[in-house]
Amino acid sequence: MTAMRPSPLLHLLRYAKPYQLQVWGAIACSILRTLFDLAPPFLIGVAVDVVVEQEASLIAQWGIQDPLTQLLVLSLLTSAVWGLESLCQYGADKLWRNLAQTVQHQLRVDTYNHLQELELAYFEDHNCSPSSTTTSTS
């Protein structure tokens, strides 16, 4: 009976463990980006509310009575939301990309070091030419 091998995903997550801060930062940016992505439809609804209800709208309840000023506040809020969404998108993309490249590099270095530590007899006993590897995996 063969021993159970750990899941490749769990093995990959072990490589990412030293970069937990970067992982949590990327997750936070992704979540914030999603929340900011959901805000524009809500702001459009608030704009419709301003046009229909005018002095009785949601923003008017916050103390801004003039409909034109309400729309100006909404346009500033919309611009801020889109700007923050873009910043979060940039942050998430950069963090995930750098994390992927760092983990990939570490995996390659560890694989190379492992191959360097193997005895020559291993390579004599196994057909390790590039053509045999390509044909055996296809």
Secondary structure, DSSP 4 states (H G I P E B T S, - for coil): -PPPPPPHHHHHHHHHGGGHHHHHHHHHHHHHHHHHHHHHHHHHHHHHHHHHHGGGSTTGGGT---HHHHHHHHHHHHHHHHHHHHHHHHHHHHHHHHHHHHHHHHHHHHHHHHHHHS-HHHHHHS---HHHHHHHH-
